[in-house]
Amino acid sequence: MKAKAIRLPDRLLEAVKFAEKREILDEATALRKLLRLGSERYVAALYGRGEITLREAGRVLDLSVREILDLFLDMGVPGNVTAAQTTRALDRFKALRGD
């Protein structure tokens, strides 16, 4: 783990203090938790817009594809693959198998 020095606006520091008190955390843990939550929402939004794949999301968040699917499901993020795309992929798979 690396240490970083950053400047934070007072409003963000208030949110950190709130998380510290609410969850009985030290400042560093509260900051890491809020950064993690923010990064999850950021990656989920990119995925929801179809800008990244599940694998990319997993790589960024250091989670397996299964864990990413569970996270996005919990967050209410819909998949970004259409029924038509799924049908075409299944048809190609069947053709490769000779069905």
C-alpha positions as CSV (number, residue, x, y, z in Angstrom):
1,M,0.0,0.0,0.0
2,K,1.3,3.5,-0.9
3,A,0.9,6.7,1.1
4,K,-0.4,9.7,-0.7
5,A,-0.7,13.3,0.4
6,I,-3.7,15.2,-1.0
7,R,-5.6,18.3,-0.2
8,L,-9.3,17.8,0.5
9,P,-12.0,20.4,0.5
10,D,-13.7,21.1,3.8
11,R,-16.9,19.5,2.6
12,L,-15.2,16.2,1.9
13,L,-13.4,16.3,5.3
14,E,-16.8,16.7,6.9
15,A,-18.0,13.6,5.2
16,V,-14.9,11.7,6.4
17,K,-15.5,12.9,10.0
18,F,-19.1,11.9,9.7
19,A,-18.1,8.4,8.5
20,E,-15.5,8.2,11.3
21,K,-18.1,8.9,14.0
22,R,-21.0,7.0,12.4
23,E,-19.0,3.8,11.9
24,I,-16.4,4.2,14.7
25,L,-13.5,4.3,12.3
26,D,-10.1,6.0,12.3
27,E,-9.6,8.7,9.7
28,A,-7.5,6.6,7.4
29,T,-10.0,3.8,7.3
30,A,-12.9,6.2,6.7
31,L,-11.0,7.7,3.8
32,R,-10.2,4.4,2.3
33,K,-13.8,3.3,2.7
34,L,-15.2,6.4,1.0
35,L,-12.7,6.2,-1.8
36,R,-13.6,2.5,-2.4
37,L,-17.3,3.4,-2.5
38,G,-16.6,6.2,-4.9
39,S,-14.5,4.1,-7.2
40,E,-17.2,1.4,-7.2
41,R,-19.8,3.9,-8.3
42,Y,-17.5,5.4,-10.9
43,V,-16.7,2.0,-12.4
44,A,-20.3,0.9,-12.2
45,A,-21.4,4.0,-14.2
46,L,-18.8,3.3,-16.9
47,Y,-20.0,-0.2,-17.2
48,G,-23.6,0.8,-17.2
49,R,-22.9,3.1,-20.1
50,G,-21.1,0.3,-22.0
51,E,-17.7,2.1,-21.8
52,I,-16.0,-0.8,-20.1
53,T,-16.4,-4.6,-19.8
54,L,-17.0,-6.7,-16.7
55,R,-13.4,-7.9,-17.0
56,E,-12.1,-4.3,-17.0
57,A,-14.4,-3.4,-14.1
58,G,-13.0,-6.4,-12.2
59,R,-9.4,-5.5,-13.0
60,V,-9.9,-1.9,-11.8
61,L,-11.7,-2.9,-8.5
62,D,-9.5,-6.1,-8.0
63,L,-12.6,-8.3,-8.1
64,S,-13.6,-11.4,-10.0
65,V,-16.2,-11.2,-12.7
66,R,-18.6,-13.1,-10.4
67,E,-17.9,-10.5,-7.6
68,I,-18.4,-7.6,-10.0
69,L,-21.7,-9.1,-11.1
70,D,-22.8,-9.4,-7.5
71,L,-21.7,-5.9,-6.7
72,F,-23.4,-4.4,-9.7
73,L,-26.6,-6.3,-8.9
74,D,-26.5,-5.0,-5.3
75,M,-26.0,-1.5,-6.7
76,G,-28.9,-1.9,-9.2
77,V,-26.7,-1.5,-12.2
78,P,-28.3,-3.2,-15.2
79,G,-26.2,-5.2,-17.6
80,N,-25.1,-3.6,-20.8
81,V,-25.6,-6.5,-23.1
82,T,-28.8,-6.5,-25.1
83,A,-31.0,-9.6,-25.8
84,A,-30.1,-9.4,-29.5
85,Q,-26.4,-9.5,-28.7
86,T,-26.9,-12.5,-26.4
87,T,-29.0,-14.3,-29.1
88,R,-26.3,-13.6,-31.7
89,A,-23.6,-14.9,-29.3
90,L,-25.6,-18.1,-28.6
91,D,-26.2,-18.6,-32.3
92,R,-22.4,-18.3,-33.1
93,F,-21.7,-20.8,-30.2
94,K,-24.2,-23.3,-31.6
95,A,-22.7,-22.9,-35.1
96,L,-19.2,-23.6,-33.7
97,R,-20.5,-26.7,-31.9
98,G,-22.3,-27.9,-35.0
99,D,-25.8,-27.8,-33.5
